[in-house]
Amino acid sequence: MTQTINLKVYGQLVAEVKPKVIETEDEYEQFLAVAERLTFKQNQTPEESALYDLVTMLVETYEAAHYEIDRASPSDVLQHIIESSGIDRTELVSIFGSSESVEQVLAGTKSIDPSWAQALGNRFKLSPKIFLQS
């Protein structure tokens, strides 16, 4: 389902961020900070979500051209999200069913199943694919 965005509100957000093709490391850091701020924002508006999609695309395009990135394991990705967002591990019990499962996943001794990946993707507004082994 496509959400309708308020073009005036979206325009104001775009005017604040001034997205453009990233050409320098400083611009990359600036847009990466915007993407991270929007990633962890609770209750994103449709306009913020649209801006997030745009900024993320710009960051990913720059990274693809300038960095050779090794794919992080799903448990490493989840651990990074927890550390970056400051959420408590106990908040993940509702997704994994028990604190033991949370700890096993974070330790890398238990794989994230597709239903958990979907729930994590919904919770953090990310593609569920990043939580699955390739």
N, C-alpha and C positions, 0 to 999 in steps of 0.2 A: 504494500500500500504506500503510495506516495503522499507525503505530507505537504500541505500547502504552506508556503512561507510568506511572511509579510515582507514584501520587497523593500519597504522603507526601513524596517528594522534590520534586515539583512544588509542593506546598503550602508547603514550606520556602522555595522560590525566590520564590513569590508573596508570602509573608510578608516577605521581605527587600525586595522591590521595591515592594510595596503599589500595584499598578496600579489606576488609577481614571480616570474621564473627566478629561481635561486641561482646566483652566480658566484657568491663568495662564501667562505666559511662563517663569517659573521652573520650573513643573511640566513644561512642554514641554522645556526644556533638560535637566532631570533624566531624563526618559524617553527623550529623544533619545540621551543618553549611554549609557543601558542598551542601547538598540537597536544603537548602534554597537559597543559592547563585544561584544555577542552576535554581531553580523554577522561580526566578524573572529576569533572564537574558533574555533580548530581543534578538530575532533572534538566538535561540539556533542552533548550528550546529548539524547534525545527530550524530556526535561523542559525543557531550555534552549531547544530548538526551539519547543516549545509556548508558552513565555513570550515568546520573540522574536516569534512571530506575533501574540500579544496586544498587546505593547507597540508593535509596528510599526503595528497597526491604530489604536491610540490616537493615535500620533504623526501618522499620515496623516489621520485625521479632524480633528485640530486644525489641521494645515497647510491642509487644504481649506477650513476655515472662516475662517482668519486670514491666509493668505498667497496672493498670486497668484504662482504659480511657473511660470516659463518652463521648458519641457522642455529639459534639457541634451542635447547631442549624445552619442551612444554613446561617442565617443572621450574627451569630457570626463568622462563617468561613470567610465570605466575609469581615466583619469588620476587622478581623485579617489580612487578605491579604492586605487590603487597608493600614492599619497602618504599616505593615512590609515592604511593597514595596514602600511606600511613594507616591503612585499614588493619583491623585486628584479625588474626587468623580465625578466631571464633566466628567471624561473620561468614566464613566459608563452610561452616558445618551444615548450614541449610542446603548447600549445593551438594556436598560430598556425603552427607548423612551421618558422619561421625568425626570427632576430632582426630581419631586414629587414622582415618582415611586421608584427612587433610595433611597430617604429618607425613604419611607414607608418600603421598603425591609430591609434597615439597621436598622430600628426601630423594625423590627419583626412584623409589622402590616399587611404586604402583603407578600404572599408566592412567591417564585421564581418558575415560570412555567418552563416546560421542555425545551422550546426553549431558554429561558434566561439561564437556567442551561448549555445547550449546548454551547451557546455563551461565557459564563463565563469560562467553561472548556477549550474552544479553546484559549481564551485570556490569561489565566493563566497556560495553559499546565497541567491541572488537570482533574481528572475524573469528568464529569458533575454530577455524583451521589452525590458528597459531597455537592452540592448546592440544593439538593432536600430533602424534609422531608421523613424520613423512615416510 
